[in-house]
Each structure stands twice: as structure tokens, then as C-alpha cells.
């Protein structure tokens, strides 16, 4: 089944769901689709249901069990084309879900589709729903239940969705598909918003990320870098707008039940936004022992608000970063200037915040985009052999220094891996030059001295503002060197 023309950037997910629906299995099959708010999960699944004649139902926030069951009964009745009192006001979850699956099978055969969107809202008051789905699945397998049916469970509360298939949970081993819908990458975001200037596209993605749902909430996107200041003041720094960073951040955070809204949770997010990337550094900023931060950090990671990566060269070193660009922007730019922003001084607040914005928002995001470019858009030969791609730190004992590596590619794993890529991505206004290549050469030598294989290592230099003339002349003479400017990162093609 072909996706609708209005669905962009979701070919992989659409194909996986199409395969899920068309599988010849004559029994109930279950899939899970998760993703943060506004990434387009509902849009994707509504299109899938519309294309297959399936039934799309959704949970509603702050609704109790009885109201939710009545709403579901009404959805089922409308789908069947009968009166809303078909199932009665006291129908149980088992009766409702069994009827829904039987109806979609009657309509579409074994591949008939039932989508349950925002499942965590149901689970908040009716945790037995997961057990009922398990029962329907098991009965179908035993020949005593619906003869087919495809059920897609969807939700935005990441901690809840991750636990659905964990440990001894009821659906463990029963869901055949577990999809995570991510935000758009930089090239897709630029195309979706209609932003052609690379610098403007970078700022848009650094502030809002690639969540397509933001486009309908924002005024026209900045077309040029010179538009960014006015656009920021009128949107994410405007308390009267839906995209005001304080409102949107609180909306995102309160959505997940593992986020209690405690001062400690907010403090941790603020510390990470300020550059603290480890429990020890966070504890130093907050005046707390790092051992007391384990549980709240774990909760923020489980809820998808923090990203935790492991340094591949130093496996005991974990690196914490903020997962949501708008949350990072809020803590780095808005929070320190609350009073000015909320009393109409957005333009002045933005002027004051520019150094912090460059260092704590654009800089880290540009490094992240460089790694994403290598994963998704680098020339095929380089992309396919890059292996694990991450940031890392390497100690240079001879030079008595410690080098931060923005982009590192490793193959074969272990302590003595093959280094495929060493890259640097600095968001500075100065064109990059030979000194940057000298630094990458030095890092390669250090890694070689430590026993890693570097004979085929590619050096990749990413720049927001281009390259010095001398370096542009040198690059074609070095087969191990690749220069990537911002235009190439936004273009995204091989």
C-alpha cells in the first residue's frame, strides 16, 4: 500500500506497518508505536487506518474508566454503522476490545486494523487493558478468539510505552513490531517548513527540533538568518504564543507519569542545559552528592527527557544530554531571563542570551547534526563502514592533554577497534582552517599509539561558515580528508 502524498519522511515506518498488516498470520498480531509529542504518530496512524478501512480510537487525558469505555463504545458503534447503545453503558474492556477486533476483521479480513492511540491515558485508570489485550492475543492463538486482526498501540508517554514490552509485562513476547517514531532530521525539517537558507534551517532545528507538529503552532518560519531574532521573540520567547518555551516545556514534561515535576527534576534538566554531562558535574552544580541523583536521572532517561550515551573509548564514562531541543532552549535561554521575557522584553532577552544560545544550544546541536549526517547522509562508502558513531574523549598522555572528539566512528568494538572517522564540528563564525586538520591528525596519532587501527581513518571537518581558501585547495590532495559545510548538511544528499 502506497503512503498518501501528504505523508513525508516516514517511508521506513510506513513500510514496516504495511508489512505488519499484510502478514499472512491468521491470528491477532500486535505492534507498538511510540514517540514524543508532536512527531506525527497520530497523523501516520490515521492515514494508515484511512487507507485500510481500519478503526482508529484514542484515549483522552483526565477521563475516568467509565467515560473512556463509553467513548470507545461510541467509536465502535459508529464504525459498525449502528446505534451508539449497541454495547450498552456497562460493557467491560474485554467486551469492547473483543468487539472492536472482530469488527475490523469482518471489514478487512485477517489484516483488519485497530489503532489505539494515546494508550497511556487508558492505562492511567485502567491498567487491566494490557491484560485484556494479552487475553485476546492468547485466545486467538488457541483458536478461541478473533480470527485475525492487527492491533497497533500508540502513545507519547515514553516511560509507559517502553514498559509495555519489558520484563514480565503482559505483552512481552507478543508484540511483533516495536517502532519508535523520531522527529524529522535537518534536511526533512528544512523542506517541510520551506526554509531554503541553510543557516535559518539550522537555527529552526536547533530551537524546535524536527517535530512536524510545531509548524501549525508557529507563525511563518524564519527564511533567513536575519529573520531569526524577530521570529524567536515572537514565538518561543512570547508568553502569548502556544510555542512559548515555558508553556511547551511544562506541557512535554507533565505528560509522562515518571516526571513528578519536582524541583530536583527541573534542577537536573537545567544543569544539563548548562553543560553538566555527568552525575558528578550535575551534583556539583546542584550542591548534591551524585549518588542521590541516580534515581531521578534514571527516571528522566526512561521518560525520554535525557539522552544517556556511553563514551566508546572510555566505557565507564556516560554522557547526559537533553533530548528535546525546545527544553534545552528553555533552560539555556528563557529560564535565566524569565522576568524580562514575561514583562514584554523578549527582544532584549534575546540580545542578552545570544552568547548562551550559541554555546549551549547551537554548538551542541551542530555537533549532534554532524553525527546524524554521518549516520544518514554521508557518501555511501563512508556511511556503510562507519560503524558505531558517537562523541568521545581521548587522553593524550604524551601531550598532557585531553581531546574531545565531536564525531568518532568505530568498527569491531572492544578496546582496540578500527577508527573509521574522526570529525570535528565547531559552531564558530570563523572559517575552519589547517589548524583544525592538524588537531585531527594529532588525535589520530594518539589513537594509533593506544593500539587502535587508523590506517583507513577518514578525517571529516564540519563548518557552519565554510573553510579557509588554503584548506579548500589542500582538501582535494588528501584522500583521507572530507570537508562538509552547512549547505551539504541541510541538503542531506550523498
C-alpha positions as CSV (number, residue, x, y, z in Angstrom):
1,X,0.0,0.0,0.0
2,X,1.4,3.4,-1.0
3,X,1.5,6.2,1.6
4,X,-0.5,9.3,0.9
5,X,1.3,12.1,-0.8
6,X,0.9,14.3,2.3
7,X,3.0,11.9,4.5
8,X,6.6,12.8,4.2
9,X,9.7,11.5,5.9
10,X,8.1,8.3,7.1
11,X,8.7,5.8,4.3
12,X,10.5,3.3,6.6
13,X,7.8,3.3,9.2
14,X,5.0,3.1,6.7
15,X,6.7,0.1,5.0
16,X,7.1,-1.6,8.4
17,X,3.5,-1.1,9.3
18,X,2.3,-2.2,5.8
19,X,4.3,-5.4,6.2
20,X,2.7,-5.9,9.6
21,X,-0.8,-5.5,8.2
22,X,-0.2,-7.8,5.2
23,X,1.4,-10.7,7.0
24,X,-0.5,-13.9,6.4
25,X,-0.7,-14.9,10.0
26,X,-4.4,-15.7,10.7
27,X,-4.3,-14.7,14.3
28,X,-4.2,-11.4,16.2
29,X,-0.9,-9.5,15.8
30,X,0.2,-6.6,18.0
31,X,2.5,-3.7,17.2
32,X,3.7,-0.8,19.3
33,X,4.5,2.7,18.0
34,X,5.9,5.3,20.4
35,X,7.4,8.7,20.1
36,X,7.4,12.1,21.7
37,X,4.5,14.5,21.4
38,X,4.1,16.3,18.1
39,X,6.3,14.0,16.0
40,X,3.3,12.9,13.9
41,X,2.3,9.5,15.3
42,X,-1.4,10.1,15.1
43,X,-1.1,11.6,11.7
44,X,0.7,8.5,10.5
45,X,-1.7,6.0,12.1
46,X,-4.8,8.0,11.0
47,X,-3.5,7.8,7.4
48,X,-2.9,4.0,7.8
49,X,-6.4,3.5,9.2
50,X,-8.0,5.6,6.5
51,X,-6.1,3.7,3.8
52,X,-7.1,0.3,5.1
53,X,-10.6,1.0,6.4
54,X,-9.5,0.4,9.9
55,X,-10.8,1.6,13.2
56,X,-8.9,4.5,15.0
57,X,-9.7,5.1,18.6
58,X,-7.9,7.3,21.1
59,X,-7.5,7.7,24.9
60,X,-8.4,11.1,26.4
61,X,-6.5,12.8,29.2
62,X,-8.2,13.2,32.6
63,X,-11.1,10.9,31.6
64,X,-12.1,8.1,34.0
65,X,-12.6,4.5,33.1
66,X,-16.4,4.7,32.6
67,X,-16.1,7.7,30.3
68,X,-13.3,6.1,28.4
69,X,-15.4,2.9,27.8
70,X,-18.4,4.9,26.8
71,X,-16.3,6.8,24.3
72,X,-14.8,3.6,22.9
73,X,-18.3,2.1,22.7
74,X,-19.5,5.1,20.6
75,X,-16.5,4.8,18.3
76,X,-17.2,1.1,17.8
77,X,-20.9,1.7,17.1
78,X,-20.1,4.4,14.5
79,X,-17.6,2.2,12.8
80,X,-20.2,-0.6,12.6
81,X,-22.9,1.8,11.5
82,X,-25.3,1.1,14.3
83,X,-26.7,2.9,17.3
84,X,-24.3,4.0,20.0
85,X,-26.2,1.9,22.5
86,X,-25.1,-1.3,20.7
87,X,-22.8,-2.5,23.6
88,X,-24.6,-0.9,26.5
89,X,-23.3,1.6,29.1
90,X,-21.7,-1.1,31.3
91,X,-19.7,-3.0,28.7
92,X,-16.3,-4.2,30.0
93,X,-12.9,-3.6,28.4
94,X,-12.9,-7.2,27.3
95,X,-16.2,-6.9,25.6
96,X,-15.3,-3.7,23.9
97,X,-11.9,-4.7,22.7
98,X,-13.0,-8.1,21.5
99,X,-15.9,-6.5,19.6
100,X,-13.5,-3.9,18.0
101,X,-11.1,-6.6,16.8
102,X,-13.9,-8.8,15.5
103,X,-15.4,-5.8,13.6
104,X,-12.1,-4.8,11.9
105,X,-11.6,-8.5,10.9
106,X,-15.1,-8.6,9.5
107,X,-14.3,-5.5,7.5
108,X,-10.8,-6.1,6.4
109,X,-10.1,-9.8,6.9
110,X,-7.2,-11.0,9.0
111,X,-5.3,-7.8,8.3
112,X,-8.1,-5.6,9.6
113,X,-6.6,-2.7,11.6
114,X,-7.4,-1.4,15.1
115,X,-5.4,1.6,16.2
116,X,-5.4,2.5,19.9
117,X,-3.8,6.0,20.2
118,X,-2.7,7.6,23.4
119,X,-2.9,4.2,25.2
120,X,-1.2,5.6,28.4
121,X,-4.3,7.7,29.1
122,X,-6.3,4.4,29.4
123,X,-3.7,2.7,31.5
124,X,-3.7,5.6,34.0
125,X,-7.2,4.5,35.2
126,X,-7.5,1.0,33.7
127,X,-4.2,-0.9,33.8
128,X,-6.1,-4.1,33.1
129,X,-6.4,-3.1,29.4
130,X,-2.9,-4.6,28.7
131,X,-4.0,-7.9,30.3
132,X,-7.2,-7.9,28.2
133,X,-5.1,-7.4,25.0
134,X,-2.9,-10.3,26.2
135,X,-6.0,-12.4,26.7
136,X,-7.4,-11.6,23.2
137,X,-4.0,-12.5,21.7
138,X,-3.6,-15.8,23.5
139,X,-7.2,-16.9,22.8
140,X,-6.7,-16.0,19.1
141,X,-3.6,-18.2,19.1
142,X,-5.5,-21.0,20.7
143,X,-8.3,-20.8,18.1
144,X,-10.8,-19.4,20.7
145,X,-10.8,-15.8,19.7
146,X,-10.8,-13.3,16.8
147,X,-9.6,-14.9,13.6
148,X,-7.0,-12.3,12.8
149,X,-6.8,-8.6,13.4
150,X,-3.9,-6.2,13.6
151,X,-3.7,-4.0,16.8
152,X,-1.4,-1.0,16.9
153,X,-0.8,0.5,20.4
154,X,0.5,4.1,20.4
155,X,1.5,6.6,23.0
156,X,3.6,9.6,23.8
157,X,4.4,8.9,27.5
158,X,7.8,7.2,26.7
159,X,8.3,5.5,30.1
160,X,4.9,3.9,29.9
161,X,5.4,2.7,26.3
162,X,8.8,1.3,27.0
163,X,7.5,-0.7,29.9
164,X,4.8,-2.4,27.8
165,X,7.2,-4.9,26.4
166,X,9.7,-5.1,29.3
167,X,10.4,-7.9,31.8
168,X,7.4,-9.9,32.8
169,X,4.8,-7.4,31.4
170,X,1.7,-9.0,29.8
171,X,2.7,-8.1,26.2
172,X,6.3,-9.2,26.5
173,X,7.0,-11.6,23.6
174,X,3.6,-10.9,22.0
175,X,4.2,-7.7,20.1
176,X,5.9,-8.4,16.8
177,X,6.7,-4.8,16.0
178,X,8.2,-2.1,18.2
179,X,8.6,1.2,16.3
180,X,10.0,4.5,17.6
181,X,8.9,7.5,15.6
182,X,11.6,10.1,15.8
183,X,11.5,13.8,14.8
184,X,12.5,14.8,11.3
185,X,16.1,15.2,10.5
186,X,17.6,18.6,9.4
187,X,17.0,18.2,5.6
188,X,13.4,17.0,6.1
189,X,12.7,19.8,8.5
190,X,14.0,22.4,6.1
191,X,11.9,21.1,3.3
192,X,8.8,20.7,5.5
193,X,8.9,24.3,6.7
194,X,10.0,25.6,3.3
195,X,13.3,27.1,4.6
196,X,16.0,27.2,1.9
197,X,18.8,29.2,3.6
198,X,21.0,26.7,5.5
199,X,21.7,29.0,8.5
200,X,18.0,29.7,9.0
201,X,17.2,26.0,8.8
202,X,19.9,25.2,11.4
203,X,18.5,27.7,13.9
204,X,15.0,26.4,13.4
205,X,16.1,22.8,14.0
206,X,18.3,23.8,17.0
207,X,15.3,25.6,18.7
208,X,12.4,23.4,17.9
209,X,14.0,20.2,16.6
210,X,12.2,18.2,13.9
211,X,8.8,17.7,15.4
212,X,6.4,18.4,12.5
213,X,3.5,19.3,14.8
214,X,5.2,22.6,15.6
215,X,4.6,24.0,12.2
216,X,0.9,24.5,12.8
217,X,1.5,26.3,16.0
218,X,4.2,28.8,14.8
219,X,4.0,31.9,12.6
220,X,5.8,31.7,9.4
221,X,9.3,30.1,9.8
222,X,12.4,32.3,9.5
223,X,13.5,32.4,5.9
224,X,16.9,33.9,6.5
225,X,19.3,34.1,9.4
226,X,18.4,37.8,9.8
227,X,14.8,36.7,10.5
228,X,15.7,34.5,13.4
229,X,15.8,37.3,16.1
230,X,12.3,38.5,15.3
231,X,10.9,35.0,14.9
232,X,12.3,33.9,18.3
233,X,11.0,37.0,20.0
234,X,7.5,36.4,18.5
235,X,7.3,32.6,19.3
236,X,9.4,30.8,21.8
237,X,10.0,34.0,23.9
238,X,6.4,35.2,23.6
239,X,4.3,34.2,26.6
240,X,1.2,34.8,24.5
241,X,2.1,32.1,21.9
242,X,1.4,28.4,22.1
243,X,5.1,27.8,21.4
244,X,6.3,29.9,24.3
245,X,9.2,27.7,25.6
246,X,8.0,27.7,29.2
247,X,4.5,26.5,28.3
248,X,5.7,23.9,25.8
249,X,8.3,22.6,28.1
250,X,5.9,22.2,31.0
251,X,3.4,20.5,28.6
252,X,6.0,18.0,27.5
253,X,7.3,17.2,30.9
254,X,4.0,16.8,32.7
255,X,2.9,14.3,30.0
256,X,4.9,11.5,31.4
257,X,3.9,9.9,34.8
258,X,7.5,9.3,35.8
259,X,8.1,13.1,35.8
260,X,6.8,14.3,39.1
261,X,7.6,18.0,38.5
262,X,9.9,18.2,41.5
263,X,12.4,20.9,41.9
264,X,15.2,18.3,41.6
265,X,14.0,17.1,38.2
266,X,13.9,20.7,36.9
267,X,17.3,21.3,38.5
268,X,18.8,18.3,36.7
269,X,17.5,19.5,33.4
270,X,18.8,22.9,34.0
271,X,22.2,21.6,35.0
272,X,22.5,19.5,31.8
273,X,21.4,22.5,29.7
274,X,24.2,24.5,31.4
275,X,26.8,21.9,30.2
276,X,26.9,19.3,33.0
277,X,27.1,16.0,31.2
278,X,27.6,13.5,34.1
279,X,26.1,12.9,37.5
280,X,29.1,14.2,39.2
281,X,29.0,17.5,37.3
282,X,25.3,17.8,37.8
283,X,25.8,17.2,41.5
284,X,28.4,19.9,41.6
285,X,26.1,22.5,40.1
286,X,23.2,21.5,42.4
287,X,25.2,21.0,45.6
288,X,24.2,17.4,45.9
289,X,26.1,14.1,46.1
290,X,26.0,12.3,42.8
291,X,24.7,9.1,44.3
292,X,21.5,10.9,45.3
293,X,20.8,11.7,41.6
294,X,20.8,8.1,40.3
295,X,17.0,7.5,40.5
296,X,15.8,10.9,39.2
297,X,18.3,10.8,36.3
298,X,17.1,7.2,35.5
299,X,13.5,8.5,35.6
300,X,14.3,11.3,33.2
301,X,16.1,9.0,30.8
302,X,13.2,6.5,30.9
303,X,10.8,9.3,30.2
304,X,12.9,10.4,27.2
305,X,13.8,13.8,28.5
306,X,17.5,13.0,28.9
307,X,19.7,11.0,26.5
308,X,22.4,8.9,28.0
309,X,25.3,7.8,25.8
310,X,28.4,5.8,26.7
311,X,31.9,7.0,25.5
312,X,33.1,4.2,23.2
313,X,36.7,4.9,24.2
314,X,36.0,5.1,27.9
315,X,33.1,2.8,28.6
316,X,32.7,3.9,32.3
317,X,32.1,7.5,31.1
318,X,28.5,8.2,30.4
319,X,27.4,11.4,28.7
320,X,24.0,13.0,29.5
321,X,22.3,15.4,27.1
322,X,18.9,16.9,26.7
323,X,16.7,15.1,24.2
324,X,14.3,17.9,23.4
325,X,15.7,21.0,21.7
326,X,12.9,23.2,23.0
327,X,13.5,22.0,26.6
328,X,17.2,22.8,26.1
329,X,16.4,26.3,24.7
330,X,14.1,26.9,27.5
331,X,16.6,26.2,30.2
332,X,19.5,27.9,28.4
333,X,17.8,31.0,27.2
334,X,14.4,31.6,28.8
335,X,14.8,30.5,32.4
336,X,17.7,32.9,33.3
337,X,15.6,35.8,31.8
338,X,12.1,34.9,33.0
339,X,11.2,38.4,34.3
340,X,12.4,40.2,31.2
341,X,10.6,37.8,28.9
342,X,7.3,37.8,30.8
343,X,7.2,41.6,31.0
344,X,7.4,42.1,27.3
345,X,11.2,42.3,26.9
346,X,11.6,39.4,24.5
347,X,13.8,41.3,22.1
348,X,16.1,42.5,24.9
349,X,16.2,39.0,26.5
350,X,17.2,37.5,23.1
351,X,20.1,40.0,22.7
352,X,21.3,39.2,26.2
353,X,21.0,35.4,25.6
354,X,22.9,35.3,22.3
355,X,26.3,34.1,23.8
356,X,24.5,31.4,25.9
357,X,22.4,30.4,22.9
358,X,25.5,30.0,20.7
359,X,27.4,28.0,23.3
360,X,24.6,25.9,24.9
361,X,22.1,25.5,22.1
362,X,23.7,25.9,18.6
363,X,27.1,24.4,19.5
364,X,25.8,21.1,20.9
365,X,23.2,20.8,18.3
366,X,25.6,21.3,15.4
367,X,27.8,18.5,16.8
368,X,24.7,16.3,17.0
369,X,23.7,17.1,13.4
370,X,27.2,16.3,12.3
371,X,26.9,12.8,13.8
372,X,23.4,12.4,12.2
373,X,24.8,13.5,8.8
374,X,27.4,10.7,9.0
375,X,24.7,8.2,10.0
376,X,22.1,9.2,7.4
377,X,23.6,11.3,4.6
378,X,27.3,10.7,4.2
379,X,28.6,9.2,0.9
380,X,27.5,5.5,0.9
381,X,31.1,4.1,1.1
382,X,31.8,6.2,4.2
383,X,28.3,5.7,5.8
384,X,28.3,1.9,5.4
385,X,31.7,1.4,7.0
386,X,31.5,4.0,9.8
387,X,30.3,1.5,12.5
388,X,29.4,3.0,15.8
389,X,29.1,6.8,15.7
390,X,29.5,8.8,18.9
391,X,31.2,11.6,20.7
392,X,34.3,10.6,22.8
393,X,37.2,11.9,24.8
394,X,40.7,10.6,24.4
395,X,43.6,11.2,26.8
396,X,46.9,12.3,25.2
397,X,49.5,11.3,27.8
398,X,52.4,12.4,25.7
399,X,51.0,15.8,25.0
400,X,49.5,16.0,28.5
401,X,46.1,16.9,27.1
402,X,42.6,15.6,26.8
403,X,40.9,15.8,23.4
404,X,37.2,15.9,22.9
405,X,36.1,14.3,19.7
406,X,32.8,15.5,18.3
407,X,32.4,12.7,15.7
408,X,34.0,9.3,16.1
409,X,33.4,6.2,14.0
410,X,34.4,2.8,15.4
411,X,34.2,-0.7,14.0
412,X,34.8,-4.1,15.6
413,X,34.2,-2.8,19.1
414,X,36.5,-3.6,22.1
415,X,39.3,-1.6,23.4
416,X,41.3,-1.8,20.2
417,X,38.8,-1.0,17.5
418,X,39.2,0.3,13.9
419,X,38.8,4.0,13.9
420,X,36.8,4.8,10.7
421,X,36.1,8.5,11.2
422,X,37.5,11.3,13.3
423,X,35.5,14.5,12.9
424,X,35.2,18.0,14.3
425,X,32.1,20.2,14.3
426,X,32.5,23.6,15.9
427,X,29.8,26.2,15.6
428,X,32.1,29.2,15.2
429,X,31.8,32.2,12.9
430,X,35.4,31.7,11.7
431,X,36.0,29.6,8.6
432,X,37.9,26.4,9.5
433,X,41.5,26.1,8.5
434,X,44.6,24.0,8.6
435,X,44.9,24.2,12.4
436,X,41.7,22.1,12.7
437,X,43.2,19.4,10.4
438,X,46.4,19.4,12.4
439,X,44.3,18.7,15.5
440,X,42.5,15.8,13.9
441,X,45.8,14.4,12.7
442,X,47.1,14.6,16.3
443,X,44.1,12.8,17.6
444,X,44.5,10.1,15.0
445,X,48.1,9.6,16.1
446,X,47.1,9.4,19.8
447,X,44.5,6.7,19.0
448,X,47.1,4.8,16.9
449,X,49.5,5.0,19.8
450,X,46.8,3.5,22.0
451,X,46.6,0.5,19.7
452,X,43.6,1.4,17.6
453,X,43.7,0.8,13.8
454,X,43.9,4.1,12.0
455,X,45.3,3.2,8.6
456,X,41.9,3.8,6.8
457,X,40.6,6.6,9.1
458,X,38.8,9.5,7.3
459,X,39.1,13.0,8.8
460,X,35.9,14.9,8.5
461,X,35.6,18.7,9.2
462,X,32.2,20.2,9.6
463,X,31.8,24.0,9.4
464,X,28.9,26.5,9.7
465,X,30.8,29.2,8.0
466,X,32.9,27.5,5.4
467,X,36.6,26.8,5.0
468,X,39.7,28.9,4.6
469,X,40.9,29.2,1.0
470,X,44.2,27.4,1.8
471,X,42.3,24.4,3.2
472,X,39.9,24.2,0.2
473,X,43.0,24.0,-2.0
474,X,44.6,21.3,0.1
475,X,41.5,19.1,0.6
476,X,41.4,17.6,-2.9
477,X,45.1,16.4,-2.5
478,X,44.2,14.3,0.6
479,X,42.1,11.2,0.1
480,X,41.7,10.9,3.9
481,X,40.0,14.3,4.3
482,X,36.4,15.4,3.8
483,X,35.0,18.9,4.2
484,X,31.3,19.3,4.9
485,X,29.7,22.7,5.0
486,X,26.3,23.6,6.4
487,X,24.7,23.6,2.9
488,X,25.7,20.0,2.5
489,X,24.3,19.1,5.9
490,X,20.9,20.7,5.0
491,X,20.9,19.3,1.6
492,X,21.4,15.8,3.0
493,X,22.1,14.0,-0.2
494,X,25.0,11.6,-0.7
